[in-house]
Amino acid sequence: MSFNYIYFNSIPNIGILERVIKLHRKNFGDSKSLIKQMKYKSELLINLAMKDEKVIGYKICYELDDDKFYSWFGGVDGNFLKYGVTSKLTEEQSRYLKNNGFKIVQTKTKNKWRDMLILNIKSGFDGIGTYTNERGGPKIILEKKLLN
């Protein structure tokens, strides 16, 4: 099965954005503030996996500084998990950032999301620390060096 991977350097048109929000809501349960938060992110990058006109996966990231991007949110439609879409989105994101001069991509996750933690480690991310978020939940900080 083949998919198209496309990038947006800003919030996409409303039709595509609605499909991303629908998938985000399905994966995370809440999407009320996502669009508002995206408007305030520096150098927003949205990477989408598409099957025809359907958004089947996404990664949203933004610039932290001149060398580092933060991989913020991502999700894949459960019907497409077995096709490697999550891995491909992660790979495409790293390739895009490296090709655009960034040296590091950072993400954060929770131990309870083990599949994501394992995928990040397999994709070259290293655990660099932990912290407790404002809700009292432990988070793991991971970084990947985008080497030439």
ChimeraX attribute file (.defattr): number of C-alpha atoms within 10 A of each C-alpha:
attribute: neighborCount
match mode: 1-to-1
recipient: residues
	/A:1	5
	/A:2	10
	/A:3	15
	/A:4	12
	/A:5	18
	/A:6	13
	/A:7	17
	/A:8	13
	/A:9	12
	/A:10	15
	/A:11	15
	/A:12	14
	/A:13	9
	/A:14	9
	/A:15	8
	/A:16	15
	/A:17	14
	/A:18	14
	/A:19	16
	/A:20	26
	/A:21	18
	/A:22	15
	/A:23	22
	/A:24	21
	/A:25	15
	/A:26	15
	/A:27	15
	/A:28	11
	/A:29	10
	/A:30	12
	/A:31	16
	/A:32	10
	/A:33	8
	/A:34	13
	/A:35	13
	/A:36	10
	/A:37	9
	/A:38	18
	/A:39	12
	/A:40	10
	/A:41	14
	/A:42	14
	/A:43	16
	/A:44	18
	/A:45	26
	/A:46	23
	/A:47	21
	/A:48	28
	/A:49	25
	/A:50	17
	/A:51	15
	/A:52	10
	/A:53	10
	/A:54	13
	/A:55	23
	/A:56	24
	/A:57	26
	/A:58	27
	/A:59	22
	/A:60	21
	/A:61	25
	/A:62	21
	/A:63	19
	/A:64	16
	/A:65	12
	/A:66	10
	/A:67	15
	/A:68	20
	/A:69	24
	/A:70	20
	/A:71	23
	/A:72	14
	/A:73	16
	/A:74	22
	/A:75	23
	/A:76	23
	/A:77	18
	/A:78	12
	/A:79	8
	/A:80	14
	/A:81	14
	/A:82	8
	/A:83	12
	/A:84	10
	/A:85	23
	/A:86	23
	/A:87	16
	/A:88	16
	/A:89	22
	/A:90	18
	/A:91	13
	/A:92	19
	/A:93	23
	/A:94	23
	/A:95	13
	/A:96	14
	/A:97	19
	/A:98	18
	/A:99	12
	/A:100	10
	/A:101	13
	/A:102	20
	/A:103	18
	/A:104	21
	/A:105	24
	/A:106	21
	/A:107	19
	/A:108	20
	/A:109	18
	/A:110	14
	/A:111	12
	/A:112	10
	/A:113	9
	/A:114	11
	/A:115	10
	/A:116	18
	/A:117	20
	/A:118	12
	/A:119	14
	/A:120	21
	/A:121	15
	/A:122	11
	/A:123	15
	/A:124	13
	/A:125	21
	/A:126	15
	/A:127	16
	/A:128	11
	/A:129	11
	/A:130	14
	/A:131	12
	/A:132	10
	/A:133	9
	/A:134	7
	/A:135	6
	/A:136	8
	/A:137	9
	/A:138	14
	/A:139	16
	/A:140	16
	/A:141	16
	/A:142	22
	/A:143	22
	/A:144	20
	/A:145	16
	/A:146	19
	/A:147	9
	/A:148	7
